[in-house]
């Protein structure tokens, strides 16, 4: 009886995870600016979220094959959310190996903007933009790059995870900002 009950409980989780892992939504060609959002959302309050349910969190993933397309780096631009915590993590999508991470306090804001996670700055500031570069191993980062993650060579499929925990009161699950824009570029910053 217990075995049957456990099987009924685990079957939906196994099915969701098998679809999630076997068919990465955006793991094909990476080229230019994406016409639609390349992010896949996993709201924390969804019972079958692979990263464990949490009613005050949201996970978004961008899954890609770094050896596809004609690009040297990915430029990620966005705004700091109105939230308790947020971060970027870079994983081997199939083996869950963590290659790089940037927590909210570690992300440097764009020139003229502030990081509201810095305790010396205002949390409600309007000018809150950042730029993150995901640079292929062996490719130099742009000269003015403040936030850089290296895309390791030899990994077939990578996942960039965006985490937003506990949005401020009155804001949506993304903390009142849009998902970051991702653009594939050459090392000279021309379109990939």
Secondary structure by P-SEA (a helix, b strand, c coil): caaaaaaaaaaaaaaaaaaaaaccccccccccccccccbbbbbcccccccccccccbbbbbbbbccccccccbbbbbbccccccccbbbbcccccccccccccccccccccccccccccccccccccbbbbbbbccccccccccccbbbbbcccccbbbbbbbbcccccccccccccccbbbbbbccccccc
